[in-house]
Amino acid sequence: MMEIVYTSTRNAAEKVSASQAILKGLADDGGLFVPSAIPPLAVGVAELAGMTYQETAYEVMKQFFTDFTEEELKKCIAAAYDGKFDTEEIAPLVDADGAYYLELFHGPTIAFKDMALSILPHLLVTAAKKNHVQNEIVILTATSGDTGKAALAGFADVPGTKIIVFYPKGGVSPIQELQMVTQKGDNTFVAGINGNFDQAQTGVKEMFSDAVLKEQMQKAGYQFSSANSINIGRLVPQIVYYVHAYGRLVANDVIADGEKINVTVPTGNFGNILAAFYAKQMGLPIAKLICASNENKVLYDFFATGVYDKNREFVLTSSPSMDILISSNLERLIYRIAGGDAEKNAALMRELAESGKYEITEEMQEQLADFYGGCTGEEETAAVIRELYEKTGYIIDTHTAVAAGVYRSYKKDTGDAATKTVIASTASPFKFTRSVMRAIDGGYDKMTDFELVDELSRIGNIALPKAIEEIRNAPVLHDTVCGVAEMPQTVKRFLGML
């Protein structure tokens, strides 16, 4: 097995081990850590078809995290993928109306972020021990809704860590906000910002690269790390569920060994679809990577034109986790199609920071042939939810509906209705109950959020997730709200540094 080292997308000279990349989260120059090579899958599809989720996780992660021992990695996997998931199958596939919905929301916070954030704390604590870290690790994260709660739940009361989450006040669903502000744990801190997700994410990135703040943190016995998908320890575990899904399709005789599938992913920060791209690079038989955007269609426009331009109106939609104009993980793809040229990538990222846009070359654009970009507007998102429910009785959330809508467009545009397609179902419909129920029948609008939850459970014949029951009467424990410019001071106050 080849040794994999990690380098910054903006500085070829910065090279670290997997455990060091996980610890740092973000490179010192603001770049993202990428593997020196994408390792091939070491097992055949026939073998994958017979594996549990945990066994698949080990086969994928051992290829990337080469400085972890077998014992360390298997211990992390066993601690992550256990009884905290509410179905026996960690990521079940549901056949509905000609597509296979990969349900990634059966973890403790009913969103796909649980799939990676269940294991990240264990990887991080193991990495700290391996590198003899004495400081307390401070997880600093911006969220558009789901990462925040999943990270808080994963790191709550984990020894040697604290976690600080910033979210856009008024820019997440009521259920998402309640999940965060009711979070227990002496080491958990939450703050709403008077701004949008992009501003929260930019504020967090600036704190990571603030040398003065880093020195102050060091003196106080702290160091930052990240739980966003910019952390390679978040991204690699996301590859696992695509590999496992393929194995399940073969095991269930849906596809033949080696048959290609399409993967459709509702996309905001680009991490989830990048994981599918990495799975393809590892040798998984994937035909098209269908990138689904909502009305904040910066990625759709990028794939259509080769121009990434965030200079546009920021739209608040019913799929708020995708309300993003700066898709951070796209940088990893840009670095790759630039031929691993860190200087070229860094120049494009400087353009983005200075002018809000950049344009890739024709040669780079030609390397995006694996991708299909599409977008689904608000009205169509609601229509997809309603029509799928009326046709099959299956209820999906708004983000998954964006993906299903783009898959419809893909079939119409390409005529490819024959290739079996997996749609990443990224959140439980209970997380966005009002939007989902409004889509099914506008007459539900007068109900309270929790009346809607009960009605959704009834009409969908779905048991209420534990995550919803837990917050029904939970007290608010976090009520901090700050301006974007006040984020560093808020961090210092949370850490007792003021």
Residue pairs with C-beta under 8 A, 6 or more apart in sequence:
1 39
1 42
1 62
1 63
1 66
2 37
2 39
2 66
3 66
3 67
4 18
4 35
4 36
4 37
4 39
4 63
4 64
4 65
4 66
5 15
5 16
5 17
5 18
5 35
5 36
6 15
6 16
6 17
6 18
6 20
6 21
6 33
6 34
6 35
6 36
6 232
7 14
7 15
7 16
7 33
7 34
7 36
7 342
8 14
8 27
8 28
8 29
8 31
8 32
8 33
8 34
8 342
9 27
9 31
9 32
9 33
9 34
9 331
9 332
9 334
9 335
9 342
9 345
9 346
9 349
10 27
10 29
10 30
10 31
10 342
10 345
10 346
10 349
11 27
11 28
11 29
11 31
11 342
11 346
12 340
12 342
12 343
14 27
14 28
14 29
14 31
15 36
16 24
16 33
17 66
17 67
18 64
18 65
18 66
18 67
18 68
18 127
18 232
19 65
19 67
19 68
19 126
19 127
19 130
19 131
20 127
20 131
21 33
21 232
21 233
22 65
22 120
22 123
22 124
22 127
22 225
22 231
22 232
22 233
23 124
23 127
23 128
23 131
23 133
23 137
23 225
24 33
24 225
25 208
25 224
25 225
25 226
25 227
25 228
25 230
25 231
26 32
26 33
26 205
26 208
26 209
26 226
26 230
26 231
27 33
28 209
29 209
29 346
30 205
30 208
30 209
30 349
31 331
31 342
31 345
31 346
31 349
32 230
32 232
32 328
32 329
32 331
32 332
32 335
33 232
34 232
34 332
34 335
34 336
35 64
35 232
38 278
38 281
38 282
39 63
39 64
39 282
40 63
40 282
40 283
41 48
41 59
41 60
41 63
41 243
41 282
41 283
41 284
42 59
42 62
42 63
43 51
43 59
44 257
45 246
45 247
45 250
45 257
45 258
45 285
46 250
46 257
48 56
48 59
48 243
48 244
48 246
48 247
48 250
49 247
49 248
49 250
49 251
49 257
50 247
50 251
51 59
51 244
51 247
53 81
53 89
53 90
53 91
53 240
53 241
53 244
54 77
54 78
54 81
56 240
56 243
56 244
56 247
57 77
57 80
57 81
57 119
57 237
57 240
57 244
58 73
58 74
58 77
59 243
60 236
60 239
60 240
60 243
60 282
61 68
61 73
61 77
61 236
61 237
61 240
62 68
62 70
62 73
63 282
64 232
64 236
65 73
65 123
65 236
67 130
68 76
68 123
68 126
68 130
72 126
72 130
75 122
75 126
76 119
76 122
76 123
76 126
77 119
79 119
79 122
80 118
80 119
80 122
80 237
81 90
81 118
81 119
84 107
84 108
84 114
84 118
85 106
85 107
85 108
85 114
86 106
86 107
86 465
86 466
87 103
87 106
90 106
90 115
90 241
90 244
91 102
91 103
91 104
91 106
91 115
91 241
91 244
91 245
92 102
92 103
92 106
93 100
93 101
93 102
93 103
93 245
93 248
93 249
93 252
93 422
94 100
94 101
94 103
94 394
94 425
95 101
95 254
96 388
96 392
96 394
97 388
97 391
97 392
97 394
98 417
99 264
99 404
99 407
99 421
99 422
99 423
100 245
100 249
100 254
100 420
100 421
100 422
100 423
101 394
101 396
101 400
101 422
101 423
101 425
102 241
102 242
102 245
102 422
102 423
102 424
102 425
103 425
104 111
104 112
104 114
104 115
104 241
104 424
104 425
104 426
105 111
105 112
105 114
105 397
105 425
105 426
105 427
105 428
105 431
106 114
107 114
107 115
107 118
107 150
108 114
108 118
108 150
108 153
108 466
108 467
109 146
109 149
109 150
109 153
109 179
109 467
110 427
110 428
110 430
110 431
110 465
110 467
110 468
111 145
111 146
111 149
111 150
111 321
111 426
111 427
111 428
111 431
112 146
112 272
112 424
112 425
112 426
112 427
113 146
113 147
113 149
113 150
113 151
114 150
114 153
114 154
115 237
115 238
115 240
115 241
116 229
116 233
116 234
116 235
116 237
116 238
117 147
117 150
117 151
117 153
117 154
117 227
117 234
118 150
118 154
119 233
119 237
120 151
120 154
120 227
120 231
120 233
120 234
120 237
121 154
121 155
121 158
121 161
123 233
124 137
124 139
124 161
124 225
124 233
125 158
125 159
125 160
125 161
127 233
128 137
128 160
133 223
134 221
135 217
135 218
135 221
135 222
135 223
136 160
136 161
136 162
136 221
136 222
136 223
137 160
137 161
137 162
137 222
137 223
137 224
137 225
138 161
138 162
138 163
138 164
138 217
138 222
138 223
138 224
138 225
138 491
138 495
139 151
139 155
139 161
139 162
139 163
139 164
139 224
139 225
139 226
139 227
140 164
140 204
140 207
140 208
140 224
140 225
140 226
140 491
141 147
141 148
141 151
141 163
141 164
141 165
141 166
141 204
141 226
141 227
141 228
142 165
142 166
142 167
142 197
142 200
142 201
142 203
142 204
142 228
143 149
143 151
143 165
143 166
143 167
143 172
143 180
143 197
143 200
144 167
144 168
144 171
144 172
144 197
144 268
144 269
144 320
144 321
144 322
144 323
144 324
145 167
145 171
145 172
145 173
145 176
145 320
145 321
146 176
146 321
146 426
146 427
146 431
147 165
147 227
147 228
147 229
148 165
148 167
148 176
148 180
148 190
149 176
149 179
149 180
149 183
151 163
151 165
151 227
152 163
152 165
152 180
152 183
152 185
152 188
152 190
153 183
154 227
155 161
155 162
155 163
155 185
155 187
155 188
155 227
156 163
156 183
156 184
156 185
156 187
156 188
157 185
157 186
157 187
158 187
161 187
162 187
162 188
162 189
162 222
162 494
162 495
163 185
163 187
163 188
163 189
163 227
164 189
164 190
164 191
164 491
164 494
165 180
165 188
165 189
165 190
165 191
166 191
166 192
166 193
166 200
166 203
166 204
166 487
167 176
167 177
167 180
167 190
167 191
167 192
167 193
167 197
167 200
168 192
168 193
168 195
168 196
168 197
168 199
168 200
169 192
169 193
169 194
169 481
170 192
171 196
171 197
171 316
171 320
171 323
172 180
172 320
173 320
173 431
173 432
173 434
173 435
174 434
174 449
175 430
175 431
175 432
175 433
175 449
175 468
175 471
176 320
176 431
177 192
178 471
178 474
179 467
179 471
180 190
180 478
181 190
181 476
181 477
181 478
181 479
182 470
182 471
182 474
182 475
182 476
182 477
182 478
183 190
183 477
183 478
184 477
188 478
189 478
189 480
189 494
190 478
190 480
191 478
191 480
191 481
191 482
191 487
191 490
191 494
192 480
192 481
192 482
193 199
193 200
193 203
193 481
193 482
193 483
193 484
193 487
194 481
194 482
194 483
194 484
195 483
195 484
196 314
196 323
197 323
197 324
198 310
198 314
198 324
198 325
198 326
199 484
200 484
200 487
201 228
201 324
201 326
201 328
202 326
203 484
203 487
203 488
204 226
204 228
204 487
205 328
207 213
207 224
207 487
207 488
207 491
208 224
208 226
210 488
213 488
214 223
214 224
216 492
216 497
217 223
217 224
217 495
217 497
220 495
220 496
220 497
222 495
225 231
226 234
227 234
228 234
228 269
228 271
228 328
229 235
229 238
229 269
229 271
229 272
229 274
229 328
229 329
230 271
230 328
230 329
234 271
235 271
235 274
235 275
235 278
235 329
236 275
236 278
238 271
238 272
238 275
239 275
239 276
239 278
239 279
239 282
242 263
242 275
242 276
242 279
242 284
242 286
242 422
243 279
243 282
243 284
245 422
246 255
246 261
246 284
246 285
249 255
249 261
249 420
249 422
250 256
250 257
254 420
255 261
255 420
258 285
259 285
259 420
260 285
260 286
260 287
260 419
261 285
261 286
261 287
261 419
261 420
261 421
261 422
262 286
262 287
262 288
262 289
262 290
262 407
262 410
262 416
262 419
262 420
262 421
262 422
263 273
263 276
263 286
263 288
263 289
263 290
263 421
263 422
263 424
264 290
264 292
264 403
264 404
264 406
264 407
264 410
264 421
264 422
264 423
264 424
265 272
265 273
265 276
265 289
265 290
265 291
265 292
265 403
265 423
265 424
265 426
266 272
266 292
266 294
266 319
266 322
266 399
266 400
266 402
266 403
266 424
266 426
267 273
267 291
267 292
267 293
267 299
267 322
267 327
268 296
268 321
268 322
268 323
268 324
268 327
269 324
269 327
269 328
269 329
270 299
270 327
270 328
270 329
270 330
270 333
271 328
271 329
272 424
272 426
273 289
273 291
274 329
274 330
274 332
274 333
276 286
276 289
276 424
277 289
277 333
277 370
279 286
280 286
280 289
280 370
286 370
287 419
288 370
288 371
288 372
288 410
288 416
288 419
289 370
289 371
289 372
290 371
290 372
290 374
290 403
290 406
290 407
290 410
290 421
291 299
291 300
291 303
291 371
291 372
291 373
291 374
291 406
292 374
292 375
292 376
292 402
292 403
292 405
292 406
292 407
293 299
293 300
293 322
293 373
293 374
293 375
293 376
293 402
293 406
294 315
294 317
294 319
294 322
294 323
294 375
294 376
294 377
294 378
294 381
294 402
295 315
295 317
295 375
295 377
295 378
296 314
296 315
296 317
296 322
296 323
296 324
296 325
297 375
298 308
298 309
298 310
298 312
298 324
298 325
298 327
299 327
299 330
299 373
300 373
300 374
300 375
301 307
301 309
301 373
302 308
302 309
302 330
302 373
303 368
303 371
303 372
303 373
304 373
306 359
306 360
306 361
306 362
306 364
306 365
307 357
307 358
307 359
307 360
308 330
308 352
308 357
308 358
308 359
308 360
309 356
309 357
310 325
310 326
310 352
310 356
310 357
311 355
311 356
311 357
312 325
314 323
314 325
315 323
316 323
317 323
317 378
317 381
317 398
318 378
318 381
318 382
318 398
318 432
318 435
319 381
319 398
319 399
319 401
319 402
319 432
321 399
321 426
321 427
322 399
322 402
326 352
331 345
331 349
334 345
334 348
334 360
334 364
335 341
335 342
335 345
336 367
337 360
337 364
337 367
337 368
338 344
338 345
338 348
338 360
338 364
348 358
348 360
349 358
351 357
351 358
352 358
372 410
372 413
372 414
374 405
374 406
374 409
374 410
375 402
375 406
376 384
376 401
376 402
376 403
376 405
376 406
376 409
380 405
381 398
381 401
381 402
381 405
381 439
382 401
382 435
382 438
382 439
383 405
383 439
384 396
384 401
384 404
384 405
384 408
385 395
385 396
385 398
385 401
385 436
385 439
385 440
386 439
386 440
386 441
388 394
388 395
388 396
388 401
388 404
389 395
389 440
389 460
393 460
393 461
395 429
395 436
395 440
395 456
395 459
395 460
395 462
396 404
396 425
396 429
396 436
397 425
397 426
397 427
397 428
397 429
397 431
397 432
397 436
398 432
398 435
398 436
398 439
399 426
399 427
399 432
400 423
400 424
400 425
400 426
400 427
401 439
403 423
403 424
403 425
403 426
404 423
407 421
407 423
410 416
411 417
428 465
428 467
429 436
429 456
429 460
429 462
430 453
430 456
430 457
430 462
430 464
430 465
430 467
430 468
433 449
433 452
433 453
433 456
434 445
434 449
434 452
436 456
437 444
437 447
437 452
437 455
437 456
438 444
438 445
440 459
444 452
444 455
447 455
450 472
453 464
453 468
454 464
456 462
457 463
457 464
480 490
482 489
482 490
489 498
491 497
492 498
